[in-house]
Amino acid sequence: MVAANGQRGEIVAILDGESRRLCLTLGSLAELETAFGVDGLSELAARLSEGRLSASDFMTIIAAGLRGGGDSDADEEAVAAMRCENGIAGFARIVVRLLMATFGHETQTQSRGEGHDETGPFGEASAPHPTITIPGKP
């Protein structure tokens, strides 16, 4: 069984029936900045928090997370062929969990009520959970 260190922003997800570690490292985040055509982490966080992610965006984020988690062979083509429980909704949950682990929203949500404010990683007001809209899903 693969383990994840939540303090390092790692998550474990089941893809193709296997436990896999995903982590958006500094290198992975730089890849995402380039892929999404943004300048800097604050623009990346804003772009990802819009909630309008495509299937291609899911593949890019998951592939970057797999590479950051140690799977150097993971690319968008490999992710495109993978299966996930609950289909696209399952992939969406993986992306949300990974972004929450990376940008700290999960920790802030869990520690609410202990005197912590609700600001995101770059000082902006944050929602309790990022929202991803999937066409045809409420």
C-alpha positions in Angstrom: 0.0 0.0 0.0 1.3 3.4 -0.9 1.4 6.0 1.9 1.1 9.8 1.6 2.6 12.5 3.7 -0.2 15.1 4.0 2.3 17.7 5.5 4.1 17.6 2.1 0.9 17.9 0.1 0.8 14.3 -0.9 -2.4 12.3 -1.6 -3.1 8.7 -2.5 -5.5 7.9 -5.3 -6.7 4.7 -6.9 -6.0 4.8 -10.6 -6.3 1.6 -12.8 -7.0 -0.3 -9.6 -3.6 0.7 -8.1 -2.8 3.1 -5.2 -0.7 5.9 -6.5 0.9 8.9 -4.7 0.3 12.3 -6.2 2.1 15.5 -5.1 2.4 18.9 -6.8 6.0 19.7 -6.1 7.6 23.1 -7.0 8.6 21.5 -10.3 5.1 20.3 -11.0 3.7 23.7 -10.2 6.1 25.3 -12.6 4.9 22.8 -15.3 1.3 23.8 -14.6 2.2 27.5 -14.8 3.5 26.8 -18.3 0.7 24.5 -19.3 -2.0 27.0 -18.2 -0.1 30.1 -19.5 0.0 32.0 -16.2 2.7 34.0 -14.6 3.3 32.8 -11.1 1.7 30.8 -8.3 -1.0 33.4 -7.5 -2.2 33.4 -11.1 -2.1 29.6 -11.1 -4.1 29.4 -7.9 -6.7 31.9 -9.3 -6.9 30.0 -12.6 -7.5 26.7 -10.8 -10.0 28.0 -8.3 -12.2 29.3 -11.1 -13.7 25.8 -11.2 -13.9 25.6 -15.0 -11.6 22.8 -15.7 -11.7 20.6 -18.8 -10.9 16.9 -19.1 -7.6 18.0 -20.6 -6.9 20.1 -17.5 -7.7 17.1 -15.3 -5.1 15.0 -17.3 -2.5 17.8 -17.1 -3.0 18.2 -13.3 -3.1 14.5 -12.5 0.0 13.8 -14.7 1.9 16.6 -13.0 0.8 15.2 -9.6 1.9 11.6 -10.5 5.3 12.9 -11.6 5.6 14.9 -8.4 4.7 11.8 -6.5 7.6 9.8 -8.1 6.1 8.3 -11.3 8.5 9.9 -13.8 6.9 8.1 -16.7 3.4 9.6 -16.1 2.2 11.9 -18.9 -1.1 13.1 -20.2 -1.4 10.2 -22.6 -0.9 7.7 -19.8 -3.5 9.5 -17.7 -5.9 9.6 -20.6 -5.9 5.8 -20.7 -6.4 5.3 -16.9 -9.6 4.3 -15.3 -11.0 5.7 -12.1 -13.8 4.6 -9.9 -16.9 6.8 -10.6 -15.4 8.0 -13.9 -15.1 11.7 -14.5 -16.5 12.5 -11.0 -13.7 10.3 -9.5 -11.1 12.2 -11.5 -12.6 15.5 -10.3 -12.4 14.4 -6.7 -8.7 13.5 -7.2 -8.0 16.9 -8.7 -9.8 18.7 -5.9 -8.1 16.7 -3.2 -4.7 17.3 -4.8 -5.3 21.1 -5.1 -6.6 21.3 -1.5 -3.5 19.4 -0.3 -1.2 21.6 -2.3 -2.7 25.0 -1.6 -3.6 24.3 2.0 -7.4 24.6 1.9 -7.8 21.1 3.5 -5.8 22.1 6.5 -7.6 25.4 6.9 -11.0 23.8 6.6 -10.1 21.2 9.3 -8.7 23.8 11.7 -11.6 26.2 11.4 -12.9 27.2 14.8 -9.5 27.1 16.3 -8.8 30.8 15.7 -7.5 30.4 12.2 -8.7 32.8 9.5 -10.0 31.7 6.1 -7.4 33.1 3.7 -5.8 31.1 1.0 -2.1 30.5 0.4 -1.5 33.9 -1.1 -3.5 36.0 1.4 -6.8 36.0 -0.7 -10.1 35.1 0.8 -10.8 31.4 0.1 -13.8 29.3 -0.2 -13.9 26.2 2.1 -13.6 23.9 -0.9 -12.6 24.6 -4.6 -15.5 24.1 -6.9 -15.2 22.2 -10.2 -18.1 22.3 -12.5 -18.7 19.1 -14.6 -21.1 19.6 -17.5 -24.3 17.7 -16.9 -23.6 17.2 -13.2 -25.4 19.3 -10.5 
